[in-house]
């Protein structure tokens, strides 16, 4: 007959087993339990979205223009310096203002003489990921693009030889170029410094980016449904693809009155075609399209839903979509989930 002490010991052991969850059965480890929960909670839409989009990688940098803090700071000074214009009144930041989504908020840019330019000022955001720059792709790199507006009589109207002479007369720039490039001020190095700064204007922290990185709760149910429209009925992914959400190609959306890519290639099929823009930071970069004709993202969706205008040489992809009001709202919500933080910056001290 067992004594009371022994019975008490057995009971205590049994109670301890109950409290700690010990039993004769093998308990799943934490990683195994998490895996089981993840599998049980797997959503087909999440799987579809995450397989269909690519995360944005590191900014590509040319071998002959490596990044450095000093070079970026020099480029920033030049970007905000009105000396780059012929009348010393406007800078790159005039048409690409940080507070305006690195655009100017206008349908079409203001010319050197305060008239209206032919096209909308494209945002600088993520521009370093493009394989060509400007709406018509006439510049193959940011370095080439940087010098275009400076010399254009419609934009900054500043001859390069005049600009170099002006900058060379500024001790701060003489010192800066010597420190960064080991040379005097040159047009080539002005372009390199500007391009280096522009490559720092990046959005990669959007809810969409966090979702692709593995946070499945970063997008709301509505935003995910919008992603489904984007991939399917909306046909957006036909052109807005790849890590920067652009095919880096040119399409005619039915607008008329601008030759577009044709002015560069002289190929008939390129008439009215414009480069597909990336989509991050859209809420900051309105108005939209090369002519700024869409004031809101809702306007953009409506334009695509009706199949665009009836301009000549319209892309075969531009067909009526038949989206419902709910699908349109979901699509706009998904596009806004790509906003992230506008990479604003204060103007530097100009030499």
N, C-alpha and C positions, 0 to 999 in steps of 0.2 A: 504494500500500500504506500503510495507516494505521499510524502509529507507536504505540508502547506507551503513550505519555502520553495520546493521544486515546482509545485503547481503555479505558484506566483511567478517564478522565473520563466516558465513556458508561456504563460499568458502575456508577460511583458514582451517577450520576443515576438509573439504573434502580433501584438499591437504595433510594435516598431515596424514590422514588415508591412502592415497595412498602411501606416503613415508614410513610409518611404516608397511605397508602390512596388515592393519586392514580391515576386511570385515565382512560380515554377516556370512561367512562360518568358521567352526572350523579349525584352522591350526594345523597340526601335530606337536607334541613336538619334541625336538631334538632326544631323545632316540628312539621315534617311527619312525622318518625319517631315522635314522641310521639303524634301524632294517629293514625298507622297502628296503633301498639301498643294505644292505647285502644280503637280500633274492633275490633281483633282480640280483645281481652280483654273486650269488652262482654258483660255478663251480663243476660239478659232479666229476671231477678228484680230486679236492681239498678234497671233501667229502670222496672220496674213499681212498685217501692217509692218511688222518688224522684219519680215522677209522681203518686203517690197521696197524698202528705203535703205539707203546707205548712210552711215554716220559721216559727218564732215571731218576729214583728216587735217593734218597740219598744213599750213599755208605753203604752197610751193614757192621757192625762192631761186632766182637765177644764179648760176654758179659765179657769174661776174658781178653780182651785186648782193653780197652777203649782208645779213642784217647785223646792226650793232646799235646800242642805245644812243651813241653820239650821232650816228647817221640818221636815225629816226628823229632825233631832236632837231637836227639841221633841216630835215625835210619838213618838219612841223612848222618851223619858223618861216620857211619859204612858202608853205601852203597858206599861211595867214598874212603874208606880206603883200601889201598893195603895190609895191614896186614892180611886181610881175606884170602889171598892166601898163599900157601906154600912157595913161593919164594919172597913174599912181593913186587911183581911187577904189579899185576893186581887186580882190585876191581870189585864189582858188576857192576859199571859204565863202565867197559871196554867192556862188551858185551851188556850193556843196557845204552848206552850213550844218554843223553837228546837231544843232537844235531842231533842224528840219529833216532829220533822217539822212543827213549828208546829201541833201538835194536843196531845192530852194522853195518848195511849196507852190511853185507856179506851174501852170499848164505848159508854158514854153519859157525858156530862159530870157532874161532881159539882155539885149545886145549892148555893145560898147557905147552906142549912142542912145541907150534907153528905149530902143524899139523892142519888138517882140521877135525872138529868134524862131527858127524853124522847128525845133524839137524840145521835148522835155529834158531837163537836166537829170541824167541817171544818177542814182545813188552810188557813193563810194563803198558802201557796206559790202564786204565780201568780194569786191571787184578783183582782188588778186587771184581769185580762183578761176576767173574766166580765161578762156584760151585766146580771146580777142576782145578788144574794148571799143567803146562807142556803140550806138544803136546799130550802126551798119557794119561794125567789125573792122573798120579801116586801120586800127592800130593793133599790132600783134602782141604787144606787151604793155604793162603799165608804164614802163620807161618811155616807150614811143608815144603813148597816150598823153603823158604829162606835158610834153612840149606842144601838142596840137592846139589846145585852147589859148596858150600864151601868144602864139603867132597869129591866130585867126582874127581877121579884121572885124568879125561879128562878135567875138568874145572879148579877149583881153588886149588885142591889137598892139602887141609889144614885139618888135623885131629882136631876135635872139642876140645879135651883136650889141644892140643898145642895152638889153637886159644885163648881159655879162659885164659891160663897162660900168653900169650902174652898181651892180653888186660888188664888183672889184674895188669900188671906191669906198666900200663900207668895211672898216677894220674888223668888225665882228665876223663878217662873212669871210674875209681873207683868212682870218685865224681858223674859223670853223672848217672851211674847205681844206686847208692845209693839214689840220688835225685828222680829219676823216679820210680824205683821199690822197693826202701827200702832194697836192698840186694847187695851182691857182683855181679860181672859179672858171668852170667850163660848162657849156650847155649840156654835155653828156652827164656830168656829175650833178647838175641841177636836176635833171630827169631822174637820176638814180636815187638821189636823196628824197625827192617827192614820192617816188614809187615805194621806197622803203617805209615812209610814214604811212602811205595809203594801205600798205599790207597789214598794218596794225589795226585798221578799222574793220573789226570782225565781230560777227554774232555767231556764237556756237553754244549759247547757254539757254536756248529757248526750251519751253516745255516739250516741244517736239524732239529736241536733241536729248533731253533727259530721258524721254521715253525710249528712244533708240538705244540709249546707254544701259537700259535695263529697268528703269523705274516705270513699271506698268501703270502706276497710279498717277503719273505725271499728266496724262491726258484725261479729260472727263469723258463720260459716255457719249455726249454730243460730239465732242471733237473727234473721237474715234469713228463715229458714224460718218462724220465729214470726211475723214480719211478714206473711208470705204467709197464714198461718192467720188472723191479725187481719183482713186484708182480705177473705178468702174464707170458708172453712168456719166460722170463729168468728163472723162477722157483727159483729165489734166496731166496725168503721168505720161501721156504720149510725147509731150515736149518737156515738162518739168520733171526731169529724172536725174539720177546721179547724185553724188554727195551735196552739190550746191544747188540741186533742184533746177537744173537747166541742162538741155542737151547741147548747149553751145552751138546751136544751129540757128537758121533764119527762117521765119515763117511770115506769110502774108495773112493777116487776120481780117481782111476785107476793108481796111481803111483806104482812103484814096487821097491823092494830092501830094504824095512824097515818094520818090523813086526808091528810097531805102537802099538796100544792098546793091542794087543795080548801078548806083553811082560809083561803086568800088570795082565791081567785076565786069560791068557792061554786058552781062548775060541777061537775056530777055526773061528767063525764068526767075531771076532775082528781083524783078520789079515789085516794089512794095513790100519786100521782105525785111524783117527786123530781127535782131538777136533776141532769143528767149532769155528773159531776165530771171535771176534767182529769186527765191521767195522769202528769205529770212528778213525780218524787220519791216514787213509790208505796211503795218499800221503807221509807221513813221515816215514812209516814203511817198505818200499820196501827193498829187494825183497820179494816175496810172496811164500806161501805154506811151508810145513814143511821142504822141501829140498831147498827152495830158488830158485826153477827152473823158476819162472816167474819174469822177471825183472821189468815189468810195469803193471799197471792196465789193459792196453790194452791187454797184454799177458794173464792175468788172464781171461778176458772175452773171448778171443779166445779159451783158453783151455776148458772152460765150453761149449762154442758154439759147439765145435767139439765132445763133450761128453766125454772128458778126454782121457786118454790112455787105453790100453787094458789089464791093470794089473788084476791079479786074485782077485776074491772076490769084484769086483767093485760094488758100491752102485747102485741099480736099478734106482735111481734118475738121474744118470749120463747118459744122452742121448743127441744126437745132438739137438740143439735148433733151428737152421735155422734163426738166427738173421740177419737182414739187416745191412748194414754199418751204416745207420742212427740210428738204434736201439742200436747198439753197442756204438756209440758215445754218445747217450743219457744216456745209462746205466753208462758209465764211468763218465759222468758229474754228475749224481746223486750220485755216490759213492764219488766223490770228494767233494760234498756238505756236506759230513759227517766229513770233516777234522777238522774244528774248529781251535783253537789255540794250537800249540804244547806246552805242559806245561813244557818248559825248565826251568832249574834252575842252578845257579852257584854252583860250588863245594864249600863246606863249609871249614872252618878251621878245620883241623884234629888235635885232641889232641896229 
